[in-house]
């Protein structure tokens, strides 16, 4: 069975990492993958894609550079969007006709629409891998309208994502994202890793990993951390991630906030890092106070490294974190509850240890990447 995957992104994100993890674990005796990607897709660097045909069909600019809500009220009622989209849809249609895949598997919202339309015009079966929870607005209306017309099979990465498609009347199966547990695990080099980051043995290090974007909750975490250090001055915060190109001032805003709160000297801004497993292994607590997180890949990675997790009762995170067993959950946007949870874990090394061990066991049972790949291949088999 030939599968054509479509992802238009240039920079790497969780969606792209999850896709390459999936492709690398396909049963090559049963599936022949082709990847339709951007001409300058940086996320292909270092990816395990030996034997995969690469078609660089997405160029820069035009409809691909516009924000989601700018694409609406709809492709057919927005003349500018139609002018920008149709040449790309035609190019994708010609590519799909030439490659002749059995299934077109799209990985981002824009490819759900553009490559999805091309796949249907070419008479190919269509699978959307839905990785977003869209809030009420133009983008969600457009996606629901497209789902009703294109009739894709949908793989949702969490029950929260599945629920967000309510009203689309499409066939949805939930397949959780997986983590490479061979890469994310406790490290015997923990003390050396901590020393390399300038962490003292007595300090409790809190980490957050994710793109610097408002809904990830960095502002709330900084404000909560300012409360934490008043009670536990030996805590430190490590921020891993970089901004999206349309939010290039957000990091400056966060740094300024840290200065205003008087915690700038206690926060490390590490930017994009390729050694995330080592950074997690050097820290003591993982926090992700995001709002409507579709799944929480970074949460699973932290659990796999045996870190207790503090998340929010929002989106897909409660499907990963077991309250009181593998971590603590707080209301989204509640910095006081967040601070209290951080203080509780900062003061209790034994609780951190037991939650970390339980988290590793849960990640192994439910969120191993090989399990995810097997589940996706079962979806393919059902479409055959």
DOSELUM-639252 format. One record per residue (C-alpha): residue in one letter; x, y, z. Coordinates in steps of 0.1 Angstrom, whole numbers, plus 5000, padded with zeros to 4 digits. Example, Ala and Ser with C-alpha at 12.3 -4.5 7.8 and 13.67 -1.06 7.14 Angstrom:
2
a512349555078s513749895071
//
This chain:
384
x500050005000x501450344990x501050625014x501650995006x502151205037x501751585035x503151845059x503852205048x505852315078x509352465075x510452445112x510152145133x507352105158x505651825176x503551735146x506551695124x508551495150x505551265155x505251215117x508851125112x508650885141x505650725125x507250695090x510450545104x508550265120x506350165091x506349795081x508349835049x507049495036x503549635036x503850015031x505650245007x505850605020x506250925001x506551265019x505251585004x506951865022x508252225020x511152304998x513152425028x511752185054x514352205082x512651925102x513951665077x517551725091x518451425112x515151245106x515250865099x513750865064x516050625046x514250485015x511450745017x510650934985x510751314992x508751554971x509351914979x506052064967x505252344992x506952674984x507252985006x504653265008x501053284997x498353105015x500852895035x502253195053x498853325064x497453265099x494653015102x491853265109x492953475079x491953195056x488253235064x485353295062x485953035036x487952925006x485052974982x483953314996x487453475000x488753574966x492353634978x492453284994x491153124963x493753284941x496553174964x495252824970x494152694936x497652684920x498952484950x495952254949x496552194912x500252124918x499351874946x496751714924x499251664896x501851524921x499351284936x498151164901x501851104892x502750914924x499450714925x499250664963x496450454978x496050695007x496951065012x497751125049x497751495058x499451615090x498651985094x495552195092x496452365059x497352035043x494051885055x492452155033x494852185004x496251834999x492851695011x491051874982x493751754958x493451394970x489651394966x489951544931x492451264923x490051004937x492350894965x491450795000x492151065026x493251045062x493551355083x495951335113x494351595135x496751745160x494952065170x492052185192x490652485174x488852745194x485652885180x486453105150x486853115113x489552845112x487352595130x484352675108x486452615077x487852285090x484352155098x483052265065x485952095047x485451775068x481751755057x482751795020x486051585019x484751305042x488251205055x488950935079x490351125109x493051015134x492751235165x495651245189x493451265220x489851245231x489951615235x490851665199x488051415188x485551615208x486551935191x485351795158x481851765171x479451845143x481651735114x479951385111x483151205101x484750875112x487250955140x489650715157x491850825187x495450725185x497750875211x501051025201x503950805210x507450875224x510750705216x511350555250x514850455239x515750825237x513850955267x514850785299x516650865332x520250935326x523150795347x524951125338x522451335357x524951515380x527251595350x524251725330x523151945359x526652085363x526752165326x523552375330x524952555361x522652385385x523852325421x523151995439x520752155464x518752335437x515352215425x515052265387x511752315370x511652275332x509152365305x509552245269x507552385240x507152655214x507053005229x503453095222x500853235246x498552935249x501452725263x501252925296x504753065299x503453395314x501453205340x504452995348x506653295353x504153455376x503753135396x507553085398x507953425413x505653315441x507552985444x510953145449x509653345478x508953025497x511652805481x514553025470x516552735458x514352665428x515352745392x513452755359x514652625325x512752735295x513352535263x511752645230x511652925205x509053155190x506953095159x507853335131x504553535135x505253575173x508853705171x508353955199x506853715224x510253595239x511153955246x507854005263x508553705285x512053815293x510754155303x508153995325x510853795343x512754115349x509654285363x508953995386x512554005399x513353645388x515453705357x518653565373x516753245382x515453165347x517553015319x516253075283x517752775264x515952825230x515652535206x517652245218x518351905202x519351755236x515951775253x516251425268x519451545286x517851865298x514851685312x517151425329x518951715346x515751865361x513351765389x509851885379x508251935345x505552205341x503252275312x500452505322x498952525287x495352585278x493652335255x496852135248x495751895221x497851615235x501051695253x503951515236x506451695259x504451575289x504951215278x508651275272x509051415307x507151115322x509450885303x512451055320x510750995354x509751355361x506651435379x504451655358x502351965366x499752035339x496252175336x492852025336x492452125300x492751965266x494451625263x496751655293x494351495318x494351185295x498051155301x498651265337x497051075365x496251325392x498151245424x499950955409x502051075380x501651445386x499451725397x496751905376x495652265382x492952485367x494152655335x495253015341x495352975379x498853095388x498153055426x497252685423x500152635399x502552795424x501152575452x501652265432x505252365423x505952435460x504552105471x506751905447x509852125453x509552045490x508951665487x511751465470x510051135478x506851245461x508851355431x510551015430x507350805433x505451015407x508350995383x508450615386x504750595380x504950825351x507650615334x505550305338x502450475323x504450615294x505750265287x502350105289x500350365268x502650605249x505450405233x505950525197x505950165184x502450115198x501350435180x502850315147x501049985150x497750155157x498050385127x498950085104x495749925117x493850225104x495550195070x494549825069x491049915076x491050155047x492549895023
//
